[in-house]
Amino acid sequence: MIYRSFIPREVIAQLDRLQRELQHPAERSPSIRGGAPGSFPAINLSSSPTAIEICVFAPGIAPESLDVQIERGVLTVSGERASALPASDAQSTVHIGERFAGRFRRVVTLPDDIDGAAVAARYRNGVLHVSVPRRAAESPRKIEIN
């Protein structure tokens, strides 16, 4: 006996593709470790025993338009990038516009042992580098009993 489906294979393939596309944004949702992949601006975050290092890749943005704040263990980088597209008029048409323009905000939750008063930031060649030192941990010591 030959099995025949009432629904063509192309329809099932399209439904499967649609389901994957709908699930894709949910799988890339922001987490406590930062934003979703593909967010602007892209960041690299690394840690060592002495500091947390954050690189924010923001080419084409003036350093004075960036705002870096730290409050209660949360680092926030925000700003705005102007559009590089030509003004819309009757004589020009933009066919592809892949460069992000507009306001942005990235939030990174930091560990509890940071020294918020000693945070340093520098901007060079389109990369904002934020260094968040860790507080010196108290070393264990023996307490003498009298």
Contacts in CASP RR format, 6 or more apart in sequence:
PFRMAT RR
TARGET T0000
AUTHOR 0000-0000-0000
METHOD contacts of the structure
MODEL  1
MIYRSFIPREVIAQLDRLQRELQHPAERSPSIRGGAPGSFPAINLSSSPT
AIEICVFAPGIAPESLDVQIERGVLTVSGERASALPASDAQSTVHIGERF
AGRFRRVVTLPDDIDGAAVAARYRNGVLHVSVPRRAAESPRKIEIN
5 12 0 8 1.000
28 36 0 8 1.000
28 37 0 8 1.000
28 38 0 8 1.000
29 36 0 8 1.000
30 36 0 8 1.000
30 39 0 8 1.000
32 109 0 8 1.000
33 45 0 8 1.000
33 108 0 8 1.000
33 109 0 8 1.000
34 43 0 8 1.000
34 45 0 8 1.000
34 106 0 8 1.000
34 107 0 8 1.000
34 108 0 8 1.000
34 109 0 8 1.000
35 43 0 8 1.000
35 106 0 8 1.000
35 107 0 8 1.000
39 106 0 8 1.000
40 81 0 8 1.000
40 100 0 8 1.000
40 104 0 8 1.000
41 56 0 8 1.000
41 57 0 8 1.000
41 58 0 8 1.000
41 61 0 8 1.000
41 77 0 8 1.000
41 104 0 8 1.000
41 106 0 8 1.000
42 56 0 8 1.000
42 57 0 8 1.000
43 54 0 8 1.000
43 55 0 8 1.000
43 56 0 8 1.000
43 57 0 8 1.000
43 77 0 8 1.000
43 106 0 8 1.000
43 108 0 8 1.000
44 54 0 8 1.000
44 55 0 8 1.000
44 57 0 8 1.000
45 52 0 8 1.000
45 53 0 8 1.000
45 54 0 8 1.000
45 55 0 8 1.000
45 108 0 8 1.000
46 52 0 8 1.000
46 53 0 8 1.000
47 53 0 8 1.000
47 111 0 8 1.000
49 134 0 8 1.000
50 133 0 8 1.000
50 134 0 8 1.000
51 131 0 8 1.000
51 132 0 8 1.000
51 133 0 8 1.000
51 134 0 8 1.000
52 110 0 8 1.000
52 111 0 8 1.000
52 114 0 8 1.000
52 131 0 8 1.000
52 132 0 8 1.000
52 134 0 8 1.000
53 129 0 8 1.000
53 130 0 8 1.000
53 131 0 8 1.000
53 132 0 8 1.000
54 75 0 8 1.000
54 108 0 8 1.000
54 129 0 8 1.000
54 130 0 8 1.000
54 131 0 8 1.000
54 132 0 8 1.000
55 127 0 8 1.000
55 128 0 8 1.000
55 129 0 8 1.000
55 130 0 8 1.000
56 77 0 8 1.000
56 106 0 8 1.000
56 127 0 8 1.000
56 128 0 8 1.000
56 129 0 8 1.000
56 130 0 8 1.000
57 126 0 8 1.000
57 127 0 8 1.000
58 66 0 8 1.000
58 81 0 8 1.000
58 123 0 8 1.000
58 126 0 8 1.000
58 127 0 8 1.000
58 128 0 8 1.000
59 126 0 8 1.000
59 127 0 8 1.000
60 81 0 8 1.000
60 126 0 8 1.000
61 79 0 8 1.000
61 81 0 8 1.000
61 126 0 8 1.000
63 123 0 8 1.000
63 128 0 8 1.000
65 79 0 8 1.000
65 80 0 8 1.000
65 81 0 8 1.000
66 77 0 8 1.000
66 78 0 8 1.000
66 79 0 8 1.000
66 123 0 8 1.000
66 128 0 8 1.000
67 76 0 8 1.000
67 77 0 8 1.000
67 78 0 8 1.000
67 79 0 8 1.000
68 75 0 8 1.000
68 76 0 8 1.000
68 77 0 8 1.000
68 121 0 8 1.000
68 128 0 8 1.000
68 130 0 8 1.000
69 75 0 8 1.000
69 76 0 8 1.000
69 78 0 8 1.000
70 76 0 8 1.000
70 110 0 8 1.000
70 116 0 8 1.000
70 119 0 8 1.000
70 132 0 8 1.000
73 109 0 8 1.000
73 110 0 8 1.000
73 112 0 8 1.000
73 114 0 8 1.000
73 116 0 8 1.000
74 107 0 8 1.000
74 108 0 8 1.000
74 109 0 8 1.000
74 110 0 8 1.000
75 107 0 8 1.000
75 108 0 8 1.000
75 110 0 8 1.000
75 119 0 8 1.000
75 130 0 8 1.000
75 132 0 8 1.000
76 105 0 8 1.000
76 106 0 8 1.000
76 107 0 8 1.000
76 108 0 8 1.000
77 105 0 8 1.000
77 106 0 8 1.000
77 108 0 8 1.000
77 128 0 8 1.000
77 130 0 8 1.000
78 103 0 8 1.000
78 104 0 8 1.000
78 105 0 8 1.000
78 106 0 8 1.000
79 103 0 8 1.000
79 104 0 8 1.000
79 105 0 8 1.000
80 102 0 8 1.000
80 103 0 8 1.000
80 104 0 8 1.000
81 100 0 8 1.000
81 101 0 8 1.000
81 102 0 8 1.000
81 104 0 8 1.000
82 101 0 8 1.000
82 102 0 8 1.000
83 101 0 8 1.000
83 102 0 8 1.000
84 99 0 8 1.000
84 101 0 8 1.000
85 94 0 8 1.000
85 97 0 8 1.000
85 101 0 8 1.000
86 92 0 8 1.000
86 94 0 8 1.000
88 94 0 8 1.000
110 132 0 8 1.000
111 134 0 8 1.000
113 134 0 8 1.000
113 135 0 8 1.000
113 137 0 8 1.000
114 132 0 8 1.000
114 133 0 8 1.000
114 134 0 8 1.000
114 135 0 8 1.000
115 132 0 8 1.000
115 133 0 8 1.000
115 134 0 8 1.000
115 135 0 8 1.000
116 132 0 8 1.000
118 132 0 8 1.000
118 133 0 8 1.000
119 130 0 8 1.000
119 131 0 8 1.000
119 132 0 8 1.000
119 133 0 8 1.000
120 130 0 8 1.000
120 131 0 8 1.000
121 128 0 8 1.000
121 129 0 8 1.000
121 130 0 8 1.000
121 131 0 8 1.000
122 128 0 8 1.000
122 129 0 8 1.000
123 129 0 8 1.000
END
